[in-house]
Amino acid sequence: MKKSLLALAVLGAFAGAASAQSSVTIYGQIDQGVTKGNGGTAANAGANGTSEAWQLKQAHSSRVGFRGNEDLGGGLSAQFLLEHRFQPDTGAGSGAAGTPTAPSVFWDGGSYVQLTSSAAGSIYFGRWYTPAFYVALKTDPFGWDGIGQVGSKAWAGYLTPGPTPAGATAGTGVRTSNTVGYKTPNLGGFTANVAVGLGEAVVGRDQGFNAEYTAGPLYVGIGYEKINEGPVATKDNSLVIFGIAYDFKFVRPMFAFSRSKIGAGNIITGKFMEAALTAPIGAGILKAAYYTEKPDGPTAAQSLQEKKFGIGYDYYLSKRTRIYADLSQAKQDTKTNNSAYMVGVRHDF
């Protein structure tokens, strides 16, 4: 009897140790706001297009996700992530293009498994962000969301391949499926990430890398992507992006520049430049961004210059809940100005 009790105690101790070394976290955010646009025909990322109707929509992509970590000992660990995006105003899931009408990708936000060595870095497999995306994200004061965002315009026309042959020229430019990637450990503020989204003989193979340096208030990053194989329209398309920011405490200015080669035979050269900032004011943060995008192609329609100014303010009711107000105006050659404003609330959990 005593031996049985001792055995149970030992097994219980091991079970407790095992459970303490692994964890699963549920996380997410829900965002809803009311927005109105003037119906202009100029491109305005995140706004209402040519619609003049009042709309209930999200500025920040609503999501629910699961992430886990297990300590394998000896400096090794394993991680996983599953993230679903959805439209809270209708309950519909967001597809690969971020709309309920796009082909459904349930874990559109991400789905990967990863092995990590504290000394050697991490290798991951699944669906995840492209390396160049991080440089664009960290120099967009709106976080790639809402009517004021810089967003995909930082790609200067470059798009990753879509999930189907029909979507090969209309990918999001943010994530790739069938991805194999590697991330270095943090080496005195320096990190690097290389990844390839395998086309699997259906769409083009997107491959890229980034190199980032963060030291106190300074951030510097560079990213590169290129599509190999796949349809003629996207084959050999490429992108290089550079970003820098410095936090002076009272203001954080940021700048970004990108250049792309796109189209069949790389006949279009896209150029993008941005100046932006965030600044703490009271219990919130002021956000502002201005950019120009200038493609250079063989026809006038392929060389329309775009300009946009966005400004907004996030007021924090708590660490998890904020209310916000954003305004944007975009101009584009041969098209009418597009302006929009939005007020809403976001809750993180």
C-alpha positions in Angstrom: 0.0 0.0 0.0 2.8 2.4 0.9 4.6 1.5 -2.3 1.5 2.3 -4.3 1.0 5.6 -2.6 4.7 6.5 -3.2 4.4 5.6 -6.9 1.3 7.7 -7.3 3.0 10.6 -5.6 6.0 10.3 -8.0 3.8 10.1 -11.0 1.8 13.2 -9.7 5.0 15.1 -9.3 6.1 14.3 -12.9 2.7 15.2 -14.3 2.8 18.5 -12.4 6.3 19.3 -13.8 5.2 18.4 -17.3 2.1 20.6 -17.2 4.1 23.5 -15.8 6.5 23.4 -18.8 3.8 23.8 -21.4 1.0 26.4 -21.9 -1.8 27.3 -24.3 -3.1 30.8 -24.5 -6.4 32.0 -26.1 -6.1 35.6 -27.4 -7.9 37.9 -29.8 -9.5 41.3 -30.5 -12.9 42.6 -31.6 -13.2 45.9 -33.3 -16.3 47.8 -34.6 -16.8 51.3 -35.8 -19.0 53.5 -37.9 -17.5 55.0 -41.1 -18.5 57.3 -43.9 -16.8 58.1 -47.2 -17.4 60.7 -49.9 -17.5 58.2 -52.7 -14.4 59.5 -54.5 -12.7 57.2 -57.1 -9.1 57.5 -55.9 -7.6 54.5 -54.1 -7.8 54.9 -50.3 -6.6 51.7 -48.5 -8.9 50.7 -45.7 -11.7 53.2 -46.6 -15.1 52.7 -48.2 -14.2 52.8 -51.9 -16.7 54.6 -54.0 -19.6 54.0 -51.5 -21.1 57.0 -49.8 -23.2 54.8 -47.5 -22.7 54.7 -43.7 -21.0 51.5 -42.9 -20.5 49.4 -39.7 -17.0 47.8 -40.2 -13.8 47.1 -38.4 -10.7 49.2 -38.5 -8.5 46.5 -36.9 -9.0 42.9 -38.1 -11.0 41.0 -35.5 -9.6 37.7 -34.6 -9.5 34.8 -32.1 -6.4 32.7 -31.8 -4.6 29.9 -29.9 -0.9 29.8 -29.2 1.0 27.3 -27.3 4.5 26.7 -26.0 6.2 23.6 -24.6 9.6 23.5 -23.0 11.5 20.5 -24.3 14.6 21.0 -22.1 18.1 21.8 -23.0 17.2 25.2 -24.5 14.7 23.6 -26.9 11.0 24.4 -27.1 8.1 23.9 -29.5 5.3 26.3 -30.4 2.2 26.4 -32.4 -0.3 29.1 -33.5 -3.8 29.0 -35.0 -5.6 32.3 -35.8 -9.1 32.9 -37.3 -10.2 36.2 -38.7 -13.9 37.2 -38.8 -16.3 40.1 -39.5 -18.0 40.9 -36.1 -20.8 42.9 -37.8 -22.1 39.8 -39.6 -20.3 36.9 -37.9 -18.9 35.9 -41.3 -15.3 34.6 -41.5 -12.8 36.7 -43.4 -11.3 35.0 -46.5 -7.8 35.2 -47.9 -8.4 38.7 -49.1 -9.9 39.9 -45.8 -13.5 40.0 -47.0 -16.5 37.6 -46.4 -16.9 37.2 -50.1 -13.4 35.9 -50.7 -12.6 32.2 -50.8 -12.7 31.1 -47.2 -9.4 30.4 -45.4 -10.5 29.6 -41.8 -7.1 30.0 -40.2 -6.4 33.0 -42.5 -4.6 34.9 -39.7 -1.9 32.1 -39.4 -1.4 28.4 -38.7 2.1 27.1 -38.0 4.2 24.7 -35.9 7.6 25.8 -34.8 10.8 24.4 -33.2 13.0 26.8 -31.3 16.6 26.6 -30.0 17.6 29.4 -27.6 21.0 29.4 -29.2 20.3 28.7 -32.9 16.9 30.3 -33.5 13.5 29.0 -34.8 12.3 27.1 -37.8 8.6 27.1 -38.6 6.2 25.5 -41.1 2.7 26.6 -42.2 1.0 29.8 -43.1 2.6 33.0 -41.7 3.7 36.6 -42.4 6.3 37.3 -45.1 9.6 38.6 -43.7 9.2 42.0 -45.5 5.8 42.6 -43.8 7.4 43.2 -40.5 9.4 46.2 -41.8 6.2 47.7 -43.3 4.2 47.0 -40.1 6.7 48.7 -37.8 6.7 51.9 -39.9 2.9 52.2 -40.3 1.5 54.2 -37.3 -2.0 52.7 -38.0 -0.6 49.1 -37.7 -1.8 48.2 -41.3 -5.4 48.8 -40.2 -8.2 51.3 -40.6 -9.0 54.1 -43.0 -5.8 56.0 -42.1 -3.5 53.1 -42.8 -0.5 53.0 -45.1 -1.1 49.2 -45.4 -0.4 47.4 -48.7 0.6 50.7 -50.4 4.0 50.1 -48.8 4.3 47.2 -51.2 4.5 49.7 -54.2 2.3 47.3 -56.2 3.9 44.1 -55.2 1.6 41.2 -54.3 2.4 37.7 -53.1 0.7 34.9 -55.0 -2.9 34.1 -54.1 -4.2 30.7 -52.7 -5.6 29.6 -56.1 -4.5 30.0 -59.8 -7.3 32.6 -60.2 -5.9 34.6 -57.3 -2.3 34.4 -58.4 -2.2 38.1 -59.1 -4.3 39.1 -56.1 -2.6 37.8 -53.0 -2.6 39.8 -49.8 1.1 40.6 -49.8 1.1 39.9 -46.0 1.2 36.1 -45.6 2.1 33.1 -47.6 0.8 29.5 -47.4 2.9 26.4 -47.6 5.7 28.4 -45.8 9.0 27.2 -44.5 10.9 29.8 -42.5 13.8 30.4 -40.2 14.3 33.2 -37.6 17.6 33.9 -35.8 17.8 34.5 -32.1 18.2 38.1 -31.0 21.9 38.9 -31.3 22.5 42.2 -29.5 19.4 43.8 -31.1 19.9 42.2 -34.5 17.5 39.6 -35.9 17.0 38.1 -39.3 14.2 36.1 -40.9 14.2 34.1 -44.2 11.1 32.3 -45.6 9.8 30.7 -48.7 6.1 30.2 -49.6 6.1 27.1 -51.8 4.0 27.4 -54.9 3.5 23.7 -55.1 3.3 24.0 -58.9 0.0 25.9 -58.5 1.0 29.5 -57.9 4.4 31.3 -57.8 7.0 30.5 -55.1 7.4 33.6 -52.9 10.8 33.9 -51.1 12.2 36.6 -49.0 14.2 37.8 -46.0 14.5 40.6 -43.6 17.2 42.0 -41.3 16.1 44.2 -38.4 18.0 46.1 -35.7 16.4 47.4 -32.5 18.4 49.1 -29.8 16.5 51.2 -27.3 14.6 53.9 -29.2 16.1 53.0 -32.6 14.5 50.7 -35.2 16.0 49.9 -38.6 14.8 47.3 -41.0 15.1 46.1 -44.5 13.2 43.4 -46.4 13.2 41.7 -49.8 10.8 39.4 -51.6 10.7 37.8 -55.0 8.4 35.5 -56.8 9.9 32.6 -58.8 7.9 30.3 -61.1 4.2 30.6 -61.4 2.0 32.6 -63.9 3.7 35.1 -66.2 1.9 38.1 -64.6 3.7 37.6 -61.3 6.8 35.6 -62.2 10.0 37.5 -61.2 8.1 40.2 -59.4 10.3 41.6 -56.7 10.2 44.1 -53.7 12.7 45.8 -51.5 11.6 47.9 -48.5 13.6 49.9 -46.0 12.2 51.5 -42.8 13.6 53.5 -39.9 12.1 54.9 -36.7 13.3 56.6 -33.5 11.4 57.1 -30.3 12.1 60.5 -28.7 9.5 59.7 -26.0 7.4 62.8 -26.9 7.2 61.7 -30.6 8.2 58.7 -32.7 8.9 59.7 -36.3 9.3 57.0 -38.9 10.2 56.8 -42.6 9.9 54.1 -45.2 10.9 53.6 -48.8 10.1 50.7 -51.1 10.7 49.8 -54.8 9.1 47.0 -56.8 9.4 45.4 -60.2 6.0 44.0 -61.3 3.9 42.9 -64.2 4.7 40.5 -67.1 8.4 41.1 -67.9 8.7 43.5 -65.0 7.5 46.3 -67.2 6.3 48.4 -64.2 8.6 50.0 -61.6 6.8 51.0 -58.4 8.2 53.5 -55.9 6.8 54.3 -52.5 7.9 56.9 -49.9 6.3 57.6 -46.4 6.8 59.9 -43.5 4.8 59.2 -40.4 4.7 59.6 -36.6 3.1 58.6 -33.4 3.0 60.8 -30.3 1.6 60.2 -26.8 -1.0 62.8 -25.9 -2.9 62.5 -22.6 -4.2 59.0 -22.2 -3.9 58.2 -25.8 -1.7 58.2 -28.9 -1.8 60.5 -32.0 -1.1 58.8 -35.3 -0.3 60.5 -38.6 1.1 59.3 -42.0 1.7 60.7 -45.4 2.8 58.7 -48.4 3.2 58.9 -52.2 3.2 55.9 -54.5 4.4 56.3 -58.1 4.4 53.4 -60.5 6.2 53.9 -63.8 4.8 51.8 -66.6 4.5 51.9 -70.4 1.0 53.3 -70.3 -0.7 56.2 -68.5 -3.0 53.9 -66.7 0.0 52.0 -65.3 1.6 55.3 -64.1 -1.0 56.9 -61.9 0.5 58.6 -58.8 -1.2 58.3 -55.5 -1.0 60.4 -52.4 -2.6 59.9 -49.0 -2.7 61.6 -45.6 -4.2 59.9 -42.6 -4.5 61.1 -39.0 -6.1 59.6 -35.9 -6.2 59.3 -32.2 -6.5 56.3 -29.9 -7.8 56.9 -26.4 -7.2 54.1 -23.9 -10.0 53.4 -21.5 -7.9 50.6 -20.1 -4.9 48.5 -21.2 -7.3 46.3 -23.3 -10.0 48.8 -24.4 -9.7 51.9 -26.6 -11.9 54.2 -28.6 -10.5 55.8 -31.7 -11.3 58.4 -34.4 -9.5 58.4 -37.8 -9.6 60.6 -40.9 -8.0 60.1 -44.3 -7.9 61.8 -47.7 -6.4 60.2 -50.8 -5.6 61.7 -54.2 -4.8 59.8 -57.4 -4.1 61.1 -61.0 -7.2 61.3 -63.2 -9.5 60.4 -60.3 -11.6 62.2 -57.7 -10.4 62.7 -54.2 -11.5 60.0 -51.7 -12.0 61.0 -48.1 -13.4 59.0 -45.1 -13.7 59.2 -41.4 -14.4 56.6 -38.7 -15.1 56.3 -35.0 -15.0 53.0 -33.1 -14.0 50.9 -30.2 -11.5 48.0 -30.0 -11.1 45.4 -27.2 -8.2 43.1 -26.9 -8.2 39.9 -24.9 
